[in-house]
């Protein structure tokens, strides 16, 4: 497990994949879920609509 917070990204077939890992001593499950939701919200705002 990471000692802090790790953010990993990869792009495959034009799609962005994001992985978040954190130490449970740093963030609780609820904190991690909140962080995930923030990433999802702000990444969604960068989506190109056609």
PDBQT receptor file of N, H, CA, C and O in Angstrom, charges set to zero:
ATOM      1  N   UNK A   1       0.841  -1.180   0.000  1.00  0.00    +0.000 N 
ATOM      2  CA  UNK A   1       0.000   0.000   0.000  1.00  0.00    +0.000 C 
ATOM      3  C   UNK A   1       0.885   1.243   0.000  1.00  0.00    +0.000 C 
ATOM      4  O   UNK A   1       1.990   1.238   0.542  1.00  0.00    +0.000 OA
ATOM      5  N   UNK A   2       0.379   2.295  -0.615  1.00  0.00    +0.000 N 
ATOM      6  H   UNK A   2      -0.518   2.299  -1.055  1.00  0.00    +0.000 HD
ATOM      7  CA  UNK A   2       1.137   3.543  -0.606  1.00  0.00    +0.000 C 
ATOM      8  C   UNK A   2       1.188   4.140   0.804  1.00  0.00    +0.000 C 
ATOM      9  O   UNK A   2       0.331   3.856   1.640  1.00  0.00    +0.000 OA
ATOM     10  N   UNK A   3       2.177   4.949   1.049  1.00  0.00    +0.000 N 
ATOM     11  H   UNK A   3       2.873   5.180   0.370  1.00  0.00    +0.000 HD
ATOM     12  CA  UNK A   3       2.299   5.610   2.352  1.00  0.00    +0.000 C 
ATOM     13  C   UNK A   3       1.492   6.888   2.405  1.00  0.00    +0.000 C 
ATOM     14  O   UNK A   3       1.255   7.429   3.485  1.00  0.00    +0.000 OA
ATOM     15  N   UNK A   4       1.074   7.370   1.273  1.00  0.00    +0.000 N 
ATOM     16  H   UNK A   4       1.266   6.931   0.395  1.00  0.00    +0.000 HD
ATOM     17  CA  UNK A   4       0.294   8.603   1.202  1.00  0.00    +0.000 C 
ATOM     18  C   UNK A   4      -0.817   8.446   0.188  1.00  0.00    +0.000 C 
ATOM     19  O   UNK A   4      -1.669   7.566   0.312  1.00  0.00    +0.000 OA
ATOM     20  N   UNK A   5      -0.800   9.302  -0.813  1.00  0.00    +0.000 N 
ATOM     21  H   UNK A   5      -0.108  10.016  -0.914  1.00  0.00    +0.000 HD
ATOM     22  CA  UNK A   5      -1.801   9.283  -1.871  1.00  0.00    +0.000 C 
ATOM     23  C   UNK A   5      -1.086   9.091  -3.203  1.00  0.00    +0.000 C 
ATOM     24  O   UNK A   5      -0.110   9.783  -3.492  1.00  0.00    +0.000 OA
ATOM     25  N   UNK A   6      -1.568   8.160  -4.007  1.00  0.00    +0.000 N 
ATOM     26  H   UNK A   6      -2.361   7.599  -3.772  1.00  0.00    +0.000 HD
ATOM     27  CA  UNK A   6      -0.997   7.900  -5.320  1.00  0.00    +0.000 C 
ATOM     28  C   UNK A   6      -2.086   8.070  -6.370  1.00  0.00    +0.000 C 
ATOM     29  O   UNK A   6      -3.173   7.508  -6.245  1.00  0.00    +0.000 OA
ATOM     30  N   UNK A   7      -1.787   8.851  -7.407  1.00  0.00    +0.000 N 
ATOM     31  H   UNK A   7      -0.903   9.308  -7.509  1.00  0.00    +0.000 HD
ATOM     32  CA  UNK A   7      -2.701   9.035  -8.530  1.00  0.00    +0.000 C 
ATOM     33  C   UNK A   7      -1.982   8.534  -9.775  1.00  0.00    +0.000 C 
ATOM     34  O   UNK A   7      -0.882   8.985 -10.093  1.00  0.00    +0.000 OA
ATOM     35  N   UNK A   8      -2.613   7.597 -10.473  1.00  0.00    +0.000 N 
ATOM     36  H   UNK A   8      -3.507   7.230 -10.215  1.00  0.00    +0.000 HD
ATOM     37  CA  UNK A   8      -2.031   7.029 -11.684  1.00  0.00    +0.000 C 
ATOM     38  C   UNK A   8      -3.014   7.213 -12.827  1.00  0.00    +0.000 C 
ATOM     39  O   UNK A   8      -4.213   6.985 -12.666  1.00  0.00    +0.000 OA
ATOM     40  N   UNK A   9      -2.508   7.626 -13.978  1.00  0.00    +0.000 N 
ATOM     41  H   UNK A   9      -1.534   7.812 -14.108  1.00  0.00    +0.000 HD
ATOM     42  CA  UNK A   9      -3.365   7.783 -15.150  1.00  0.00    +0.000 C 
ATOM     43  C   UNK A   9      -2.791   7.028 -16.329  1.00  0.00    +0.000 C 
ATOM     44  O   UNK A   9      -1.582   6.820 -16.424  1.00  0.00    +0.000 OA
ATOM     45  N   UNK A  10      -3.673   6.621 -17.224  1.00  0.00    +0.000 N 
ATOM     46  H   UNK A  10      -4.655   6.790 -17.146  1.00  0.00    +0.000 HD
ATOM     47  CA  UNK A  10      -3.271   5.980 -18.471  1.00  0.00    +0.000 C 
ATOM     48  C   UNK A  10      -4.329   6.306 -19.514  1.00  0.00    +0.000 C 
ATOM     49  O   UNK A  10      -5.509   6.457 -19.194  1.00  0.00    +0.000 OA
ATOM     50  N   UNK A  11      -3.897   6.413 -20.753  1.00  0.00    +0.000 N 
ATOM     51  H   UNK A  11      -2.939   6.291 -21.012  1.00  0.00    +0.000 HD
ATOM     52  CA  UNK A  11      -4.830   6.660 -21.841  1.00  0.00    +0.000 C 
ATOM     53  C   UNK A  11      -4.803   5.450 -22.760  1.00  0.00    +0.000 C 
ATOM     54  O   UNK A  11      -3.746   5.045 -23.243  1.00  0.00    +0.000 OA
ATOM     55  N   UNK A  12      -5.981   4.877 -22.998  1.00  0.00    +0.000 N 
ATOM     56  H   UNK A  12      -6.840   5.206 -22.606  1.00  0.00    +0.000 HD
ATOM     57  CA  UNK A  12      -6.092   3.712 -23.855  1.00  0.00    +0.000 C 
ATOM     58  C   UNK A  12      -7.272   3.910 -24.796  1.00  0.00    +0.000 C 
ATOM     59  O   UNK A  12      -8.391   4.160 -24.347  1.00  0.00    +0.000 OA
ATOM     60  N   UNK A  13      -7.032   3.800 -26.075  1.00  0.00    +0.000 N 
ATOM     61  H   UNK A  13      -6.124   3.597 -26.440  1.00  0.00    +0.000 HD
ATOM     62  CA  UNK A  13      -8.088   3.919 -27.093  1.00  0.00    +0.000 C 
ATOM     63  C   UNK A  13      -8.890   5.217 -26.916  1.00  0.00    +0.000 C 
ATOM     64  O   UNK A  13     -10.113   5.223 -27.058  1.00  0.00    +0.000 OA
ATOM     65  N   UNK A  14      -8.196   6.299 -26.610  1.00  0.00    +0.000 N 
ATOM     66  H   UNK A  14      -7.203   6.294 -26.495  1.00  0.00    +0.000 HD
ATOM     67  CA  UNK A  14      -8.854   7.590 -26.484  1.00  0.00    +0.000 C 
ATOM     68  C   UNK A  14      -9.605   7.808 -25.187  1.00  0.00    +0.000 C 
ATOM     69  O   UNK A  14     -10.320   8.799 -25.042  1.00  0.00    +0.000 OA
ATOM     70  N   UNK A  15      -9.452   6.889 -24.239  1.00  0.00    +0.000 N 
ATOM     71  H   UNK A  15      -8.871   6.083 -24.357  1.00  0.00    +0.000 HD
ATOM     72  CA  UNK A  15     -10.138   7.023 -22.948  1.00  0.00    +0.000 C 
ATOM     73  C   UNK A  15      -9.105   7.180 -21.841  1.00  0.00    +0.000 C 
ATOM     74  O   UNK A  15      -8.065   6.522 -21.836  1.00  0.00    +0.000 OA
ATOM     75  N   UNK A  16      -9.418   8.062 -20.909  1.00  0.00    +0.000 N 
ATOM     76  H   UNK A  16     -10.264   8.596 -20.913  1.00  0.00    +0.000 HD
ATOM     77  CA  UNK A  16      -8.537   8.294 -19.775  1.00  0.00    +0.000 C 
ATOM     78  C   UNK A  16      -8.942   7.376 -18.625  1.00  0.00    +0.000 C 
ATOM     79  O   UNK A  16     -10.114   7.320 -18.253  1.00  0.00    +0.000 OA
ATOM     80  N   UNK A  17      -7.980   6.665 -18.070  1.00  0.00    +0.000 N 
ATOM     81  H   UNK A  17      -7.028   6.711 -18.373  1.00  0.00    +0.000 HD
ATOM     82  CA  UNK A  17      -8.207   5.800 -16.921  1.00  0.00    +0.000 C 
ATOM     83  C   UNK A  17      -7.450   6.393 -15.743  1.00  0.00    +0.000 C 
ATOM     84  O   UNK A  17      -6.291   6.789 -15.872  1.00  0.00    +0.000 OA
ATOM     85  N   UNK A  18      -8.106   6.450 -14.611  1.00  0.00    +0.000 N 
ATOM     86  H   UNK A  18      -9.047   6.129 -14.506  1.00  0.00    +0.000 HD
ATOM     87  CA  UNK A  18      -7.535   7.058 -13.422  1.00  0.00    +0.000 C 
ATOM     88  C   UNK A  18      -7.623   6.068 -12.268  1.00  0.00    +0.000 C 
ATOM     89  O   UNK A  18      -8.678   5.484 -12.021  1.00  0.00    +0.000 OA
ATOM     90  N   UNK A  19      -6.526   5.885 -11.571  1.00  0.00    +0.000 N 
ATOM     91  H   UNK A  19      -5.668   6.360 -11.771  1.00  0.00    +0.000 HD
ATOM     92  CA  UNK A  19      -6.510   5.014 -10.391  1.00  0.00    +0.000 C 
ATOM     93  C   UNK A  19      -6.034   5.822  -9.196  1.00  0.00    +0.000 C 
ATOM     94  O   UNK A  19      -5.026   6.524  -9.268  1.00  0.00    +0.000 OA
ATOM     95  N   UNK A  20      -6.764   5.716  -8.103  1.00  0.00    +0.000 N 
ATOM     96  H   UNK A  20      -7.583   5.146  -8.044  1.00  0.00    +0.000 HD
ATOM     97  CA  UNK A  20      -6.411   6.375  -6.847  1.00  0.00    +0.000 C 
ATOM     98  C   UNK A  20      -6.105   5.307  -5.812  1.00  0.00    +0.000 C 
ATOM     99  O   UNK A  20      -6.865   4.350  -5.662  1.00  0.00    +0.000 OA
ATOM    100  N   UNK A  21      -5.002   5.461  -5.101  1.00  0.00    +0.000 N 
ATOM    101  H   UNK A  21      -4.385   6.238  -5.224  1.00  0.00    +0.000 HD
ATOM    102  CA  UNK A  21      -4.659   4.574  -3.986  1.00  0.00    +0.000 C 
ATOM    103  C   UNK A  21      -4.207   5.446  -2.836  1.00  0.00    +0.000 C 
ATOM    104  O   UNK A  21      -3.523   6.450  -3.035  1.00  0.00    +0.000 OA
ATOM    105  N   UNK A  22      -4.593   5.056  -1.629  1.00  0.00    +0.000 N 
ATOM    106  H   UNK A  22      -5.149   4.240  -1.468  1.00  0.00    +0.000 HD
ATOM    107  CA  UNK A  22      -4.223   5.849  -0.471  1.00  0.00    +0.000 C 
ATOM    108  C   UNK A  22      -3.996   4.962   0.732  1.00  0.00    +0.000 C 
ATOM    109  O   UNK A  22      -4.484   3.834   0.804  1.00  0.00    +0.000 OA
ATOM    110  N   UNK A  23      -3.252   5.494   1.661  1.00  0.00    +0.000 N 
ATOM    111  H   UNK A  23      -2.855   6.410   1.602  1.00  0.00    +0.000 HD
ATOM    112  CA  UNK A  23      -3.014   4.814   2.922  1.00  0.00    +0.000 C 
ATOM    113  C   UNK A  23      -4.246   4.969   3.799  1.00  0.00    +0.000 C 
ATOM    114  O   UNK A  23      -4.794   6.066   3.909  1.00  0.00    +0.000 OA
ATOM    115  N   UNK A  24      -4.681   3.899   4.415  1.00  0.00    +0.000 N 
ATOM    116  H   UNK A  24      -4.236   3.008   4.325  1.00  0.00    +0.000 HD
ATOM    117  CA  UNK A  24      -5.854   3.972   5.289  1.00  0.00    +0.000 C 
ATOM    118  C   UNK A  24      -5.566   4.781   6.553  1.00  0.00    +0.000 C 
ATOM    119  O   UNK A  24      -6.497   5.237   7.218  1.00  0.00    +0.000 OA
ATOM    120  N   UNK A  25      -4.300   4.963   6.887  1.00  0.00    +0.000 N 
ATOM    121  H   UNK A  25      -3.544   4.593   6.347  1.00  0.00    +0.000 HD
ATOM    122  CA  UNK A  25      -3.978   5.839   8.022  1.00  0.00    +0.000 C 
ATOM    123  C   UNK A  25      -4.108   7.303   7.621  1.00  0.00    +0.000 C 
ATOM    124  O   UNK A  25      -4.273   8.170   8.479  1.00  0.00    +0.000 OA
ATOM    125  N   UNK A  26      -4.036   7.581   6.321  1.00  0.00    +0.000 N 
ATOM    126  H   UNK A  26      -3.902   6.877   5.625  1.00  0.00    +0.000 HD
ATOM    127  CA  UNK A  26      -4.162   8.945   5.820  1.00  0.00    +0.000 C 
ATOM    128  C   UNK A  26      -5.622   9.306   5.549  1.00  0.00    +0.000 C 
ATOM    129  O   UNK A  26      -6.089  10.367   5.962  1.00  0.00    +0.000 OA
ATOM    130  N   UNK A  27      -6.333   8.431   4.861  1.00  0.00    +0.000 N 
ATOM    131  H   UNK A  27      -5.953   7.569   4.525  1.00  0.00    +0.000 HD
ATOM    132  CA  UNK A  27      -7.723   8.681   4.490  1.00  0.00    +0.000 C 
ATOM    133  C   UNK A  27      -8.584   7.480   4.850  1.00  0.00    +0.000 C 
ATOM    134  O   UNK A  27      -8.185   6.338   4.621  1.00  0.00    +0.000 OA
ATOM    135  N   UNK A  28      -9.759   7.728   5.411  1.00  0.00    +0.000 N 
ATOM    136  H   UNK A  28     -10.083   8.656   5.597  1.00  0.00    +0.000 HD
ATOM    137  CA  UNK A  28     -10.686   6.637   5.688  1.00  0.00    +0.000 C 
ATOM    138  C   UNK A  28     -11.390   6.244   4.389  1.00  0.00    +0.000 C 
ATOM    139  O   UNK A  28     -11.206   6.893   3.358  1.00  0.00    +0.000 OA
ATOM    140  N   UNK A  29     -12.193   5.187   4.439  1.00  0.00    +0.000 N 
ATOM    141  H   UNK A  29     -12.342   4.660   5.276  1.00  0.00    +0.000 HD
ATOM    142  CA  UNK A  29     -12.940   4.761   3.253  1.00  0.00    +0.000 C 
ATOM    143  C   UNK A  29     -13.842   5.885   2.749  1.00  0.00    +0.000 C 
ATOM    144  O   UNK A  29     -13.925   6.121   1.544  1.00  0.00    +0.000 OA
ATOM    145  N   UNK A  30     -14.512   6.573   3.655  1.00  0.00    +0.000 N 
ATOM    146  H   UNK A  30     -14.445   6.382   4.635  1.00  0.00    +0.000 HD
ATOM    147  CA  UNK A  30     -15.393   7.675   3.272  1.00  0.00    +0.000 C 
ATOM    148  C   UNK A  30     -14.633   8.823   2.633  1.00  0.00    +0.000 C 
ATOM    149  O   UNK A  30     -15.116   9.432   1.678  1.00  0.00    +0.000 OA
ATOM    150  N   UNK A  31     -13.437   9.128   3.157  1.00  0.00    +0.000 N 
ATOM    151  H   UNK A  31     -13.045   8.634   3.932  1.00  0.00    +0.000 HD
ATOM    152  CA  UNK A  31     -12.599  10.179   2.573  1.00  0.00    +0.000 C 
ATOM    153  C   UNK A  31     -12.180   9.800   1.159  1.00  0.00    +0.000 C 
ATOM    154  O   UNK A  31     -12.208  10.631   0.252  1.00  0.00    +0.000 OA
ATOM    155  N   UNK A  32     -11.796   8.550   0.980  1.00  0.00    +0.000 N 
ATOM    156  H   UNK A  32     -11.774   7.875   1.717  1.00  0.00    +0.000 HD
ATOM    157  CA  UNK A  32     -11.394   8.077  -0.349  1.00  0.00    +0.000 C 
ATOM    158  C   UNK A  32     -12.541   8.135  -1.338  1.00  0.00    +0.000 C 
ATOM    159  O   UNK A  32     -12.350   8.513  -2.494  1.00  0.00    +0.000 OA
ATOM    160  N   UNK A  33     -13.732   7.764  -0.891  1.00  0.00    +0.000 N 
ATOM    161  H   UNK A  33     -13.887   7.458   0.048  1.00  0.00    +0.000 HD
ATOM    162  CA  UNK A  33     -14.908   7.826  -1.762  1.00  0.00    +0.000 C 
ATOM    163  C   UNK A  33     -15.215   9.277  -2.139  1.00  0.00    +0.000 C 
ATOM    164  O   UNK A  33     -15.587   9.557  -3.278  1.00  0.00    +0.000 OA
ATOM    165  N   UNK A  34     -15.061  10.188  -1.197  1.00  0.00    +0.000 N 
ATOM    166  H   UNK A  34     -14.758   9.961  -0.272  1.00  0.00    +0.000 HD
ATOM    167  CA  UNK A  34     -15.286  11.610  -1.481  1.00  0.00    +0.000 C 
ATOM    168  C   UNK A  34     -14.268  12.117  -2.501  1.00  0.00    +0.000 C 
ATOM    169  O   UNK A  34     -14.624  12.847  -3.426  1.00  0.00    +0.000 OA
ATOM    170  N   UNK A  35     -13.009  11.732  -2.335  1.00  0.00    +0.000 N 
ATOM    171  H   UNK A  35     -12.720  11.139  -1.583  1.00  0.00    +0.000 HD
ATOM    172  CA  UNK A  35     -11.971  12.127  -3.282  1.00  0.00    +0.000 C 
ATOM    173  C   UNK A  35     -12.275  11.579  -4.669  1.00  0.00    +0.000 C 
ATOM    174  O   UNK A  35     -12.122  12.291  -5.661  1.00  0.00    +0.000 OA
ATOM    175  N   UNK A  36     -12.702  10.328  -4.750  1.00  0.00    +0.000 N 
ATOM    176  H   UNK A  36     -12.826   9.750  -3.944  1.00  0.00    +0.000 HD
ATOM    177  CA  UNK A  36     -13.079   9.713  -6.032  1.00  0.00    +0.000 C 
ATOM    178  C   UNK A  36     -14.212  10.504  -6.681  1.00  0.00    +0.000 C 
ATOM    179  O   UNK A  36     -14.173  10.780  -7.880  1.00  0.00    +0.000 OA
ATOM    180  N   UNK A  37     -15.216  10.867  -5.893  1.00  0.00    +0.000 N 
ATOM    181  H   UNK A  37     -15.248  10.643  -4.919  1.00  0.00    +0.000 HD
ATOM    182  CA  UNK A  37     -16.349  11.619  -6.424  1.00  0.00    +0.000 C 
ATOM    183  C   UNK A  37     -15.920  12.990  -6.945  1.00  0.00    +0.000 C 
ATOM    184  O   UNK A  37     -16.421  13.449  -7.971  1.00  0.00    +0.000 OA
ATOM    185  N   UNK A  38     -14.994  13.641  -6.242  1.00  0.00    +0.000 N 
ATOM    186  H   UNK A  38     -14.587  13.268  -5.409  1.00  0.00    +0.000 HD
ATOM    187  CA  UNK A  38     -14.480  14.931  -6.722  1.00  0.00    +0.000 C 
ATOM    188  C   UNK A  38     -13.760  14.778  -8.059  1.00  0.00    +0.000 C 
ATOM    189  O   UNK A  38     -13.982  15.561  -8.983  1.00  0.00    +0.000 OA
ATOM    190  N   UNK A  39     -12.891  13.758  -8.159  1.00  0.00    +0.000 N 
ATOM    191  H   UNK A  39     -12.711  13.122  -7.409  1.00  0.00    +0.000 HD
ATOM    192  CA  UNK A  39     -12.197  13.509  -9.423  1.00  0.00    +0.000 C 
ATOM    193  C   UNK A  39     -13.198  13.248 -10.539  1.00  0.00    +0.000 C 
ATOM    194  O   UNK A  39     -13.060  13.784 -11.639  1.00  0.00    +0.000 OA
ATOM    195  N   UNK A  40     -14.205  12.426 -10.258  1.00  0.00    +0.000 N 
ATOM    196  H   UNK A  40     -14.316  11.991  -9.365  1.00  0.00    +0.000 HD
ATOM    197  CA  UNK A  40     -15.212  12.103 -11.268  1.00  0.00    +0.000 C 
ATOM    198  C   UNK A  40     -15.951  13.364 -11.719  1.00  0.00    +0.000 C 
ATOM    199  O   UNK A  40     -16.149  13.573 -12.916  1.00  0.00    +0.000 OA
ATOM    200  N   UNK A  41     -16.355  14.190 -10.779  1.00  0.00    +0.000 N 
ATOM    201  H   UNK A  41     -16.194  14.021  -9.806  1.00  0.00    +0.000 HD
ATOM    202  CA  UNK A  41     -17.085  15.411 -11.109  1.00  0.00    +0.000 C 
ATOM    203  C   UNK A  41     -16.255  16.344 -11.978  1.00  0.00    +0.000 C 
ATOM    204  O   UNK A  41     -16.722  16.796 -13.023  1.00  0.00    +0.000 OA
ATOM    205  N   UNK A  42     -15.025  16.636 -11.554  1.00  0.00    +0.000 N 
ATOM    206  H   UNK A  42     -14.646  16.268 -10.704  1.00  0.00    +0.000 HD
ATOM    207  CA  UNK A  42     -14.220  17.604 -12.286  1.00  0.00    +0.000 C 
ATOM    208  C   UNK A  42     -13.686  17.058 -13.596  1.00  0.00    +0.000 C 
ATOM    209  O   UNK A  42     -13.509  17.824 -14.543  1.00  0.00    +0.000 OA
ATOM    210  N   UNK A  43     -13.424  15.757 -13.683  1.00  0.00    +0.000 N 
ATOM    211  H   UNK A  43     -13.568  15.136 -12.913  1.00  0.00    +0.000 HD
ATOM    212  CA  UNK A  43     -13.033  15.175 -14.964  1.00  0.00    +0.000 C 
ATOM    213  C   UNK A  43     -14.213  15.196 -15.929  1.00  0.00    +0.000 C 
ATOM    214  O   UNK A  43     -14.031  15.415 -17.127  1.00  0.00    +0.000 OA
ATOM    215  N   UNK A  44     -15.409  14.971 -15.423  1.00  0.00    +0.000 N 
ATOM    216  H   UNK A  44     -15.558  14.793 -14.451  1.00  0.00    +0.000 HD
ATOM    217  CA  UNK A  44     -16.588  15.006 -16.272  1.00  0.00    +0.000 C 
ATOM    218  C   UNK A  44     -16.791  16.390 -16.886  1.00  0.00    +0.000 C 
ATOM    219  O   UNK A  44     -17.269  16.495 -18.016  1.00  0.00    +0.000 OA
ATOM    220  N   UNK A  45     -16.437  17.446 -16.167  1.00  0.00    +0.000 N 
ATOM    221  H   UNK A  45     -16.049  17.360 -15.249  1.00  0.00    +0.000 HD
ATOM    222  CA  UNK A  45     -16.611  18.801 -16.693  1.00  0.00    +0.000 C 
ATOM    223  C   UNK A  45     -15.655  19.080 -17.851  1.00  0.00    +0.000 C 
ATOM    224  O   UNK A  45     -15.873  20.030 -18.603  1.00  0.00    +0.000 OA
ATOM    225  N   UNK A  46     -14.609  18.281 -18.013  1.00  0.00    +0.000 N 
ATOM    226  H   UNK A  46     -14.432  17.509 -17.402  1.00  0.00    +0.000 HD
ATOM    227  CA  UNK A  46     -13.671  18.474 -19.125  1.00  0.00    +0.000 C 
ATOM    228  C   UNK A  46     -14.072  17.653 -20.343  1.00  0.00    +0.000 C 
ATOM    229  O   UNK A  46     -13.411  17.726 -21.378  1.00  0.00    +0.000 OA
ATOM    230  N   UNK A  47     -15.154  16.865 -20.235  1.00  0.00    +0.000 N 
ATOM    231  H   UNK A  47     -15.691  16.805 -19.394  1.00  0.00    +0.000 HD
ATOM    232  CA  UNK A  47     -15.590  15.999 -21.328  1.00  0.00    +0.000 C 
ATOM    233  C   UNK A  47     -16.051  16.826 -22.527  1.00  0.00    +0.000 C 
ATOM    234  O   UNK A  47     -16.738  17.837 -22.378  1.00  0.00    +0.000 OA
ATOM    235  N   UNK A  48     -15.663  16.382 -23.696  1.00  0.00    +0.000 N 
ATOM    236  H   UNK A  48     -15.105  15.561 -23.817  1.00  0.00    +0.000 HD
ATOM    237  CA  UNK A  48     -16.076  17.042 -24.928  1.00  0.00    +0.000 C 
ATOM    238  C   UNK A  48     -17.439  16.473 -25.337  1.00  0.00    +0.000 C 
ATOM    239  O   UNK A  48     -17.597  15.261 -25.482  1.00  0.00    +0.000 OA
ATOM    240  N   UNK A  49     -18.401  17.350 -25.518  1.00  0.00    +0.000 N 
ATOM    241  H   UNK A  49     -18.272  18.334 -25.400  1.00  0.00    +0.000 HD
ATOM    242  CA  UNK A  49     -19.708  16.898 -25.973  1.00  0.00    +0.000 C 
ATOM    243  C   UNK A  49     -19.847  17.234 -27.458  1.00  0.00    +0.000 C 
ATOM    244  O   UNK A  49     -19.390  18.281 -27.916  1.00  0.00    +0.000 OA
ATOM    245  N   UNK A  50     -20.472  16.349 -28.183  1.00  0.00    +0.000 N 
ATOM    246  H   UNK A  50     -20.844  15.499 -27.810  1.00  0.00    +0.000 HD
ATOM    247  CA  UNK A  50     -20.600  16.553 -29.635  1.00  0.00    +0.000 C 
ATOM    248  C   UNK A  50     -22.030  16.649 -30.035  1.00  0.00    +0.000 C 
ATOM    249  O   UNK A  50     -22.331  16.820 -31.216  1.00  0.00    +0.000 OA
TER     250      UNK A  50
